[in-house]
Amino acid sequence: MESPEIAITRTVHAPRQRVWDMFTQAEHIQHWWGPNGFTNTISAMDVRVGGLWRYVMHGPAGADGSPGTDYTNWIRYAELEAPARMAYAHGGDDPEHAEFHAEVTLQDLGDSTTQVTLRLLLASAEQRAQLVEFGAVQGGEQTLARLDAYVSATPDAQCFAIGHSFPAPLAQVWQAWSEPARFAQWWGPAGCAVQVKKMDFRSGGETHYAMAWPGVPPMWGKFVYGQIVPQQSIEFINSFSNEAGDITRAPFFDDWPLRVFNTVTFSEQAGQTTISLRGGPIQATEAERSRFAGHFDSMTQGFGGTFAQLEAYLLRKE
């Protein structure tokens, strides 16, 4: 008699190798692993046979504002057959945490799509019933849906990256990114004035803004936010737009990507905050990806000026 299992399958809109990367790189899996509303803190991820992945899943806050539950997990890799299959043991540090074996298989369907199958291989029908009652099926389906959404909105070309450290505490830097009146004081190239028409700073929300120079028509842009982890990270898709908020082509190149996916991470040490920005085009043509990659120097200069304005704003006495 075969062992009881829970099997969940989803077609993901990305090539198999990219999906494999999503499972094996901490910078990616932290953003989509787990059911809706969960976030992850990864302390170790050693992707090799016998290697250990340790992470804490943070449950969503309660409706009354109470903090969510933290779940300490570990995964030990048993088999790795890149980019097609992995098997692992899963457990947790608390005594009641269910331990089980699992495997993930990736089947190349062609046309840049991959069938992902997640199987939980369980010790007994009783354990299966307990996990189903706990919500393992729904949670697994939500996890693979989050994977699909994340990989569809993650750069598939060479990424631009830049960092900067600010002589200000993390809370102050976070306010500058998340509050419209503060954001307008520093965002954009040096010398422009920014008007924030709308800022809905939440996952799924948008910021719509205009940048203006004397004697020149305003240049509109918008952010569409992905996952936001307070005082840790912000994901957003940045685009040029018109005054109505519709996405438009860049005014300077016809082949500039319509959408650029960005991740900004924040960390603080001794009262100083460091941010790292990483971004790249999504749903882009080869010409758009090439255009983007060819302007890293100018983007470094542009973001350098923007971050210099942010530093100057943080140093002002309000």
Buried (B, 14 or more C-beta within 10 A) or exposed (E): EEEBBBEBBBEBEBBBEBBBBBBBEBEBBBBBBBBEEBBBBBEEBEBEEEBBBBBBBBBEEEEEEEEBEEBBBBBBBBEBEBBEBBBBBBBBEEEEEBEBBBBBBBBBEEEEBBBBBBBBBBEEEEBBEEBEEEEBBEBBBBBBBBBBBBBBBBBBBEBBBBEBEBEBBBEBBBBBBBBBEBBBBBBBBEEBEBEBBEBEBEBEBBBBBBBBEEEEEBBBBBBBBBBBBEBBBBBBBBBBBEEEBEBBEBEEEEBBBBBBBBBBBBBBEEEBBBBBBBBBBBEBEEEBBBBBBEBBEEBEEBBEBBBEBBBEBBEEEE
